[in-house]
Amino acid sequence: MIAAREVLLIEDEEIDRQIVQELLALRGRGTVHVTEVSTFRAGLDRLHTHHFDLVLLDTKLPEISALSALRSVGEAAPDTPILPHTTFITMQLRQAARARGPFDVAVRGDLNPLWSAVSSLLSLEGGQRRSA
C-alpha cells in the first residue's frame, strides 16, 4: 500500500479549493491527503510546522505577487515541489519555477492536466515515492 502523500493547497477561492480537493480525493483513491488554506500567510504557517510532499500554489492571491509567493514557498520548503496553478502564467514565473527543480504548471479549470502534474510530481503512478 502506498503511504498517503501530503499536499498543501494555497487557494483563496473556495470553489477552486473544493474542486481540487475532490479531484485529488477521487483520482488519488486515498493516496493523497490535502490540507487547504485560503491565505498565503496561513500556507506559510503550515509549511513551517508540517512536511508536505507538494504545494499547489494559486498564483493570483490578493496578498502577494506570484513571484514573491513562489520565492517564499521555496524558502520555507526548499525540497518540496511547487505546482503553480493559474489562469495564465508569465514567462518570468515559469522560469522562476523551473529554476527551483521539479516543475509543471496547471491551468485553472483544466482538471486532467492538473491530475497528471500532481501524480507525476508525487510519483503516484509508479507507486514509488520520489526521492529528494
N, C-alpha and C positions, 0 to 999 in steps of 0.2 A: 504494500500500500504506500502511495506517495504521501509524504507529510504535507500538510496544508501550507501553501505559500501565503505570506503576509503582504498585502498590498495596501498602501496608503493612497486614498483618493482625495486630492485637494481640489474642490469644485464648489463655487459659490451658488450655482443654480440647483435648486432642489430636484427638479425633474431630471436633470442630467445625472445627478448622483444616483437617483433611483434607477435610471436606465442602465447605467454602468454596473451598479450593484447586481441588478437582475441578470444582465448579460453574463457577468463573471460567475454568478451562482449557477446559472443554467449550463453554461458551456464548461465551467470548471468542475462540475459534478463533485463538489465537496473538496476540491484540491486548492481552492482559492478562498482566503478569508479577507474581506475588505473592511478597512477602517475608514470611515468617511468623516471629513471635516469640511466646514463651509467657509473658513477663512484661512488665509495664508499663515497668520500668526499661530492659529491652532495646529496647522500642519507642522510648522517648525517645532512647536512644543512637543508634539508626538514624536518627531524624529529624534529629539534629544532624550526621550525616555523609552523608546521601543525600537526594536530592529524590524525593518521591513525589507522584503525581497524586491520590491518595485514601488516606485512612486508614480502615480498617474497625476499629472500636473496640468490644471487648467491654465492656459496662457493668457486669458483675458480676465484676470482677477482685478477688482476695482482698487485694491490697496497697494498693488506693486506691479511694476512692469514685468514683462515676460522674461527679459534677460536677467533682471535682478532676482526674480524668483528662481530661475534656473541656477544661477550662481549660488544663491543662499541654500537651496536644497542640496546642491553639490558639496558645499562646505559642511553642511550638517550631517550628510550621509555620503561620504566620498566613494564608497564601494557599492552603492545601491544604484541600479539603473533607473533612469528617469524617462518616462514616456510622456512627452508633452502632447496634449490633445487640444485642438483648437479648430476654429472655422478656417483659419488661414495661418500660414507660418512664414515669417520673413527669412530671407537668406541668412541674415545675421544670427537669428535664433537657431536656425538649422545648423550653422557652423559651430555655434557655441555648444549645442547639444552633442554634436558629433565629437567635439574635442574632448569630452569627458568620458568617452567609452561607448558601451553598448547603447545603441540608439535606434529609434524608429519614431515615426510621427503618426498619430491617429487623428483623422479629421472627424470632428464632431458630427454625429448623425450617421456615420458610415460604420456600422457595427461589425461586419465581417472582418475588415482590416484591423479594427481595434482588437478583436479577439485574437487574430493572427499575430499581431505585435506582442500582446500580453503573453500568449502561450510561448512564443519564441523567446522572449526575454526571460521568462521563468523556466524555460526548457521543459514545459509540461508534456509536449507530445512525445519526447524521447523517454520520459519517465525518470530522468536524472536531473538533479539539481545542478545548476550552473556553478562552477567554482569561481571564486573571486580572484 
